[in-house]
Amino acid sequence: MLDAAGISRRANILRFETGAVTLEAVMRAFPQGLHPADAAWIVQSPAGETGKGTFVDWLTRETGTHTMIRYNSGPQAAHRVVTPEPHPREHIVSQFGSGTFAAAETYLSRFMLIDPLAMAAEERHLYEMSVNDAFLRTAIDERALVITPFQHTINHLSEIVRGAPWQLRHGESVKRWLMR
């Protein structure tokens, strides 16, 4: 595929499946690295923790990626990033992109659930880890669903009525948003 400048680009589609793809395997498959204009999709495996956060941080550094796009999910996400620095920093990414430590910008798509209070708490942790511009490097699609403290309360009460243990769930907020 040629881009507007006539340069050939490729899309690398990587799918994490338990035991199938590791960071080492990706590095072996792409010994010269990946071009920053190439696309890499990171897909969640059903097994949960697959190293996506650390892999995306590595990929961002390796390719000089400018912007990470979070296309869906929300404040319940937990992508663990451990940086490759001599004194590694560690953070669980929920609302920002996994390339935040590598100075990439983050774009949160209209399919993201945004929790301003959780985002502020996450930004405080990033600030403590020497990332002092996370909000400045983050853009949010105006159509993204914002979870308010009032909606947190509704979600919590709905879980109690169902007899379920309350966790960080946003089903009621999403249901109300879809019904509007």
C-alpha positions as a Markdown table, in Angstrom:
| # | Residue | x | y | z |
|---|---|---|---|---|
| 1 | Met | 0.0 | 0.0 | 0.0 |
| 2 | Leu | 1.4 | 3.4 | -0.9 |
| 3 | Asp | 0.8 | 6.5 | 1.2 |
| 4 | Ala | 0.2 | 10.0 | 0.0 |
| 5 | Ala | 4.0 | 10.5 | -0.5 |
| 6 | Gly | 4.2 | 7.3 | -2.6 |
| 7 | Ile | 6.0 | 5.4 | 0.2 |
| 8 | Ser | 5.1 | 1.8 | 0.7 |
| 9 | Arg | 3.6 | 1.0 | 4.1 |
| 10 | Arg | 2.6 | -2.2 | 5.7 |
| 11 | Ala | 0.2 | -3.0 | 8.5 |
| 12 | Asn | 1.4 | -5.5 | 11.1 |
| 13 | Ile | -1.4 | -7.3 | 12.8 |
| 14 | Leu | -0.2 | -8.9 | 16.0 |
| 15 | Arg | -2.6 | -10.9 | 18.0 |
| 16 | Phe | -1.8 | -12.0 | 21.5 |
| 17 | Glu | -2.9 | -15.5 | 22.3 |
| 18 | Thr | -1.7 | -17.3 | 25.4 |
| 19 | Gly | 1.7 | -18.7 | 24.7 |
| 20 | Ala | 1.6 | -17.7 | 21.0 |
| 21 | Val | 3.2 | -14.3 | 20.9 |
| 22 | Thr | 5.8 | -12.8 | 23.2 |
| 23 | Leu | 7.8 | -9.6 | 23.1 |
| 24 | Glu | 10.9 | -11.7 | 22.2 |
| 25 | Ala | 9.0 | -13.3 | 19.3 |
| 26 | Val | 7.9 | -9.9 | 17.9 |
| 27 | Met | 11.5 | -8.6 | 18.2 |
| 28 | Arg | 12.8 | -11.7 | 16.3 |
| 29 | Ala | 10.1 | -11.2 | 13.6 |
| 30 | Phe | 11.0 | -7.6 | 13.1 |
| 31 | Pro | 14.8 | -7.4 | 13.8 |
| 32 | Gln | 15.0 | -4.0 | 12.0 |
| 33 | Gly | 12.1 | -2.7 | 14.1 |
| 34 | Leu | 8.8 | -1.4 | 12.9 |
| 35 | His | 8.3 | 1.8 | 10.8 |
| 36 | Pro | 6.4 | 4.5 | 12.8 |
| 37 | Ala | 3.9 | 4.9 | 10.0 |
| 38 | Asp | 3.0 | 1.2 | 10.1 |
| 39 | Ala | 0.1 | 0.1 | 12.1 |
| 40 | Ala | 0.1 | -2.5 | 14.9 |
| 41 | Trp | -3.1 | -3.7 | 16.5 |
| 42 | Ile | -2.9 | -5.0 | 20.0 |
| 43 | Val | -5.8 | -7.3 | 20.7 |
| 44 | Gln | -6.7 | -8.6 | 24.2 |
| 45 | Ser | -6.6 | -12.3 | 24.7 |
| 46 | Pro | -9.4 | -13.8 | 26.8 |
| 47 | Ala | -6.8 | -14.9 | 29.4 |
| 48 | Gly | -6.3 | -11.3 | 30.6 |
| 49 | Glu | -2.7 | -10.2 | 31.4 |
| 50 | Thr | -0.7 | -10.7 | 28.2 |
| 51 | Gly | 1.8 | -7.9 | 28.6 |
| 52 | Lys | 0.0 | -5.4 | 26.3 |
| 53 | Gly | 1.0 | -2.3 | 28.3 |
| 54 | Thr | 4.7 | -3.0 | 28.4 |
| 55 | Phe | 4.6 | -4.2 | 24.7 |
| 56 | Val | 2.9 | -1.0 | 23.6 |
| 57 | Asp | 5.4 | 1.1 | 25.6 |
| 58 | Trp | 8.3 | -0.8 | 23.9 |
| 59 | Leu | 6.6 | -0.5 | 20.5 |
| 60 | Thr | 6.1 | 3.3 | 21.0 |
| 61 | Arg | 9.8 | 3.7 | 21.9 |
| 62 | Glu | 11.0 | 1.4 | 19.1 |
| 63 | Thr | 9.1 | 3.2 | 16.4 |
| 64 | Gly | 8.9 | 6.8 | 17.7 |
| 65 | Thr | 5.1 | 6.6 | 17.6 |
| 66 | His | 3.5 | 10.0 | 18.1 |
| 67 | Thr | 0.0 | 9.1 | 19.1 |
| 68 | Met | -1.6 | 6.1 | 20.8 |
| 69 | Ile | -5.3 | 5.5 | 20.0 |
| 70 | Arg | -7.5 | 3.9 | 22.7 |
| 71 | Tyr | -10.5 | 2.8 | 20.7 |
| 72 | Asn | -12.6 | 1.3 | 23.5 |
| 73 | Ser | -12.7 | 0.2 | 27.2 |
| 74 | Gly | -12.7 | 2.5 | 30.2 |
| 75 | Pro | -11.5 | 3.1 | 33.7 |
| 76 | Gln | -11.7 | -0.6 | 34.6 |
| 77 | Ala | -8.9 | -1.4 | 32.2 |
| 78 | Ala | -5.5 | -2.3 | 33.7 |
| 79 | His | -2.6 | -2.3 | 31.2 |
| 80 | Arg | 0.6 | -2.7 | 33.2 |
| 81 | Val | 3.6 | -0.8 | 31.9 |
| 82 | Val | 7.1 | -1.4 | 33.1 |
| 83 | Thr | 9.6 | 0.8 | 31.4 |
| 84 | Pro | 13.0 | -0.5 | 30.1 |
| 85 | Glu | 15.0 | 2.2 | 31.9 |
| 86 | Pro | 17.9 | 1.5 | 34.3 |
| 87 | His | 15.4 | 2.4 | 37.1 |
| 88 | Pro | 12.1 | 1.1 | 35.7 |
| 89 | Arg | 8.9 | 2.9 | 36.3 |
| 90 | Glu | 5.7 | 0.9 | 36.7 |
| 91 | His | 2.2 | 2.1 | 36.2 |
| 92 | Ile | -1.2 | 0.5 | 35.6 |
| 93 | Val | -2.7 | 2.4 | 32.6 |
| 94 | Ser | -6.5 | 2.8 | 32.7 |
| 95 | Gln | -7.5 | 6.0 | 31.0 |
| 96 | Phe | -4.3 | 7.1 | 29.3 |
| 97 | Gly | -2.3 | 5.4 | 26.5 |
| 98 | Ser | 0.4 | 2.8 | 27.3 |
| 99 | Gly | 2.8 | 5.0 | 25.4 |
| 100 | Thr | 2.6 | 7.8 | 27.9 |
| 101 | Phe | 6.0 | 7.1 | 29.5 |
| 102 | Ala | 7.5 | 7.2 | 26.0 |
| 103 | Ala | 6.1 | 10.8 | 25.5 |
| 104 | Ala | 3.4 | 9.6 | 23.0 |
| 105 | Glu | 0.1 | 11.5 | 22.9 |
| 106 | Thr | -3.1 | 9.7 | 23.6 |
| 107 | Tyr | -6.4 | 9.9 | 21.7 |
| 108 | Leu | -9.4 | 8.4 | 23.4 |
| 109 | Ser | -12.1 | 7.5 | 20.8 |
| 110 | Arg | -15.8 | 7.9 | 21.1 |
| 111 | Phe | -16.0 | 4.3 | 22.2 |
| 112 | Met | -14.1 | 5.0 | 25.4 |
| 113 | Leu | -15.7 | 5.4 | 28.8 |
| 114 | Ile | -14.2 | 8.4 | 30.6 |
| 115 | Asp | -14.2 | 8.6 | 34.4 |
| 116 | Pro | -12.8 | 12.1 | 35.2 |
| 117 | Leu | -12.2 | 11.3 | 38.9 |
| 118 | Ala | -10.3 | 8.1 | 38.0 |
| 119 | Met | -8.5 | 9.9 | 35.3 |
| 120 | Ala | -7.4 | 12.6 | 37.7 |
| 121 | Ala | -6.1 | 10.0 | 40.2 |
| 122 | Glu | -4.2 | 8.2 | 37.4 |
| 123 | Glu | -2.7 | 11.5 | 36.3 |
| 124 | Arg | -1.5 | 12.2 | 39.9 |
| 125 | His | 0.3 | 8.8 | 39.9 |
| 126 | Leu | 1.8 | 9.6 | 36.5 |
| 127 | Tyr | 2.9 | 13.0 | 37.8 |
| 128 | Glu | 4.6 | 11.3 | 40.8 |
| 129 | Met | 6.5 | 9.2 | 38.2 |
| 130 | Ser | 7.8 | 12.3 | 36.4 |
| 131 | Val | 5.1 | 12.5 | 33.7 |
| 132 | Asn | 4.0 | 16.0 | 34.2 |
| 133 | Asp | 2.0 | 16.6 | 31.0 |
| 134 | Ala | -0.3 | 13.5 | 30.6 |
| 135 | Phe | -3.5 | 15.7 | 30.3 |
| 136 | Leu | -1.8 | 18.0 | 27.9 |
| 137 | Arg | -1.0 | 15.1 | 25.6 |
| 138 | Thr | -4.4 | 13.6 | 25.8 |
| 139 | Ala | -7.4 | 14.3 | 23.4 |
| 140 | Ile | -10.8 | 12.9 | 24.1 |
| 141 | Asp | -13.5 | 12.5 | 21.4 |
| 142 | Glu | -16.4 | 14.7 | 22.3 |
| 143 | Arg | -18.8 | 11.7 | 21.8 |
| 144 | Ala | -17.0 | 9.6 | 24.4 |
| 145 | Leu | -19.2 | 8.6 | 27.4 |
| 146 | Val | -18.3 | 10.4 | 30.6 |
| 147 | Ile | -19.1 | 8.6 | 33.8 |
| 148 | Thr | -20.1 | 11.1 | 36.5 |
| 149 | Pro | -20.0 | 10.5 | 40.3 |
| 150 | Phe | -23.9 | 10.3 | 40.2 |
| 151 | Gln | -23.7 | 7.5 | 37.6 |
| 152 | His | -21.1 | 5.7 | 39.9 |
| 153 | Thr | -23.8 | 5.8 | 42.6 |
| 154 | Ile | -26.5 | 4.4 | 40.3 |
| 155 | Asn | -24.1 | 1.6 | 39.2 |
| 156 | His | -23.3 | 0.8 | 42.8 |
| 157 | Leu | -27.0 | 0.7 | 43.8 |
| 158 | Ser | -27.9 | -1.5 | 40.8 |
| 159 | Glu | -25.2 | -4.0 | 41.8 |
| 160 | Ile | -26.6 | -4.1 | 45.3 |
| 161 | Val | -30.2 | -4.7 | 44.1 |
| 162 | Arg | -28.8 | -7.6 | 41.9 |
| 163 | Gly | -27.0 | -9.0 | 44.9 |
| 164 | Ala | -23.7 | -8.8 | 43.1 |
| 165 | Pro | -20.5 | -7.6 | 44.7 |
| 166 | Trp | -19.9 | -4.1 | 43.6 |
| 167 | Gln | -16.8 | -3.6 | 41.4 |
| 168 | Leu | -15.8 | -0.9 | 39.1 |
| 169 | Arg | -18.6 | -1.5 | 36.5 |
| 170 | His | -20.3 | 0.9 | 34.3 |
| 171 | Gly | -23.1 | -1.2 | 32.8 |
| 172 | Glu | -25.9 | 1.1 | 34.0 |
| 173 | Ser | -24.2 | 4.1 | 32.6 |
| 174 | Val | -23.7 | 2.5 | 29.2 |
| 175 | Lys | -27.3 | 1.2 | 29.2 |
| 176 | Arg | -28.6 | 4.7 | 29.9 |
| 177 | Trp | -26.3 | 6.2 | 27.2 |
| 178 | Leu | -27.6 | 3.7 | 24.6 |
| 179 | Met | -31.2 | 4.4 | 25.5 |
| 180 | Arg | -31.0 | 8.1 | 25.0 |
